[in-house]
């Protein structure tokens, strides 16, 4: 029997017997009733590749249940087992002791069997992230090749647990899951420059990422507005470039974030954008910036074209000396991650070409335009990256300009007709970049800082939720590359740019909207019915609430008694009288 048929059967099996009401979603208007099939309270998200489950249950006694691993003294697994205790057994929920039930109906233990005897230090792009999960009556097994697959299995197991009407912790008596991600790169971009995100908020995002099986944090740390990253080599960057002395990430803060991510199987790729988006850097090193002209007047802004000084001057040797020393420091701080995102996007040549000194440089070096100058700058920085043993990730702009990139460069596609009226579609860029031999990541259709409301009327029917537009995206739509090129499309990334986002709303802005993309990047392309998915997503949204993530509502309705008696809480200290 095919995996696809099994997936359909397992969804039906889960829906056979739904006892405990965790959440209810409802229509926006009565004339638009919801389509799709209601979800079981323990339907996992993202949907596994292959799942089969019985309709009867086994119960769990929190006092005697044991989960253990064959891999001893491994911080990744040890930390996970400790961390998931409060997820398996929510401390604010009173769970009935099943000691009066037949012993054959009690799940006693789950064993984690990891094939590799190595406790891997840090996740890599091509790591095996698969796992198998089996529950048969009293015992369960999570099998994985390595610790990162085991983490995925533990997360899925945590989602299979639910509380029955009579307050027992339960799961299906027989479960078999064989699961792996469709794409190896499943990213979230957080922008901490336009608005500052406190460390506890970033950690909550990482927790939510783990709950959705995202595995890359793309940390857009700096931009024109602020430079919050504390450099020990160049402390003046934050002294003059941060919003304040409190709006910074100290070396200790950065390591805290990196460790929080690593223990959840999440890579952290830092982005330090140049030669544009560097106004904050220029407050510390004004001599590095280009004086933009308006006619014959230096340091003059032209509204909508350029600022007075906003872009690095690629003709100055001291710029490259600075970049060399700074990138060395970044490589040491993010020592386990081979990639640094170099940005290289949205450089507007009008400023460069207005400057007499730069025009002389172009003439002396047989260059004719801003593209030539951008190619010159990019080539120098990419050589620096190679010299320090790093690998580069870039926005597509520098590749668009024809710069020959090192073969291991990852190109991130952000341009699309929907964002730029004169741009080809993102599928064109993906096909071209991967066919040229580059790994590529798609971000263009996943800009979650852009908000649209509710449902949309069409002559034929009612289009459903906002998340449908992301859920229905197939990364290989209109893809023209060959099989080798398909392998180089390594995944996608949900981007939360922070022009209108800070610590007050970033979590509810991103979640559960990003969950739709999580399923698209993990699950089979055949798991593609958004009408059913909205019910499963609502279950998952309530699950995140119980874990302390203030995920926004999917539709009308409620999550158990979440709203009843809820206290106002401090940042990263969600306090609920009752979460069910």
Phi, psi and omega in degrees: 000139184288155176302321184296319179293322178298320179301315180297317181296319183293325177296319177296319181298317180298328186275349183303317189223099179247109184267300191272132181275105177272324185199154175226126171253152185224168183291163174281318173223148184301331181283354177242069181296151181288140172263177178092173185253132177304152186260152170290158182288350180237031176285122184286151176225131356290156184299126178299159180294320181218128183212134174222133184216147176279171180261354176265168190238156162242156186243159186236130175262110182302337183282339185234349181293138182231135170233126185216169189230153175280349181262108185266154176055043176246115187298327181297312182285316181300316179295320180297316181296323177290319183293323186279352179303314181286345175275317175299316186235082183305125187293338183267006180244128177277116184255134180293136176281124185272024188294344179272355181275162175302133183302331180292348180257016180243127176278115187271323186199159172231132181251131178262116181250112183251121186295312180287131179275002181269132173274093185301136186282318190211136182291146178237162187305313188266014177299148173287117182253014185278166176201159168241143179228125181230134171233125176228104178056257191271349189224155177224155177226132169249117180250136177210155177289326183211181186294331183287322173294323178298320177300319178297321179293320178296319179298315179297317178301319180298329181281340180282347180276142177209170183248129183281173179302325180268019168072032171262144171277125190218166168208176181290142186291332179225121181222137170225123179233132169237121194216147178198156181279146175291323180234141181284337182250117180226098195248159170233127174263125172246130181259116181247019182255317181288323165224148180277136174251120178300151181306314179301326178292318177299320178296321177297322175299319179296321176298316179294322177300315179297322179292343180246006178062031165284148184227011176222124167263113172268106188263099177279089195280321189233160178193194179300323191286320182203161176232087185275350183283118181280115176264127177285336177282322182231072183298339181294343179300315178274329179302325182248342186254346180277161176300318177199176179291344178271337183269060183221160172249106179289166175305324179292319177300315182297314180295325177299315178294316181298319180290320177301319179290312183303317182292348176254012179074026185248123172285151175238112179256114180279146174241126171236100190283132171211163358278349175267181181058040186233023180300324179293321175299322182294340176290334176270324182231073183298335182289347180278344187269156177278131171284115180273140184251151166240099189070236180264002184265119180284159177053051179236129178278149169240112188305127179083355180246303176200163176273187177293317181207114186216353187229142176302150176266105185290354182272354186261126181297327182295335176297316181286327174298316177298312183298323179298312181291321182291316180295327174300316180295315180300317179299325179286321180294315180260058194291335181274340184266119182289337187259141167238131177276120185265000179072254179066036181245161170048050173266119185263111189290350183301323178294309179305312187286348176276348187268122183300320181296320180290322177298322176296319179299318179298316180296319182291337184247021177056039175253151186239344186205180181294330178296319177299319181291321177296321178297320178297311180298311184299319180299320179295316183290321179295325175294321177299317180299316179295323182293335179261008176081020180258164175244152189250142168237138185220153166291158192293345188304316184291327174290321176303325182283359176089012178290133177283113184265150171306148188296336181267010177290137174261127180259128178258123185268119179237347184274146180194159178303326182291338180258325181230118188298332182262014183262146168294175180285158179299330180295327177297313181294319179300314181298318184290313183296314182290328178290338176275000174101006181262144166289143183225146176238136182261124174239341192310312183273003189243038177275097188276358173287343178272127188247136169230153190257132160055224186257163183230131179281139171228161179302328184275319188197190176256119175290141186274208195305160176307322184293343180301324184294331176274320183297329184273000182280129172253121183299338180263012178299128179060021179286133185247000181285166179278187184298322178296319179295323178299324179292337181273353169278096192271350176154201184219175186211129174271127186249129175244087176288148198250026176302324182233030183225135171215201183296342182282333189223001186295322182293314180285337176286323185272324186247136006266018182301319179294339180298327177300319179288326178302316180290326179294327183275338182261309193280168176300147177298339179283348172275087193216025178261100184291336179295320174286322184298329182298326178288317178294322179295323179294320174302316182291324177300315177296324176299316179294323176301316180296337179267007176090011178262116182284065180290140184288160179297149175277313177213197172289163179128209184203162174248090180053229179253027183306316186282343187278117177072021181289133178270150171287138187236163175280166179303131179063017176229063181296124182239113182242132174298325186205123176235118185219000000 
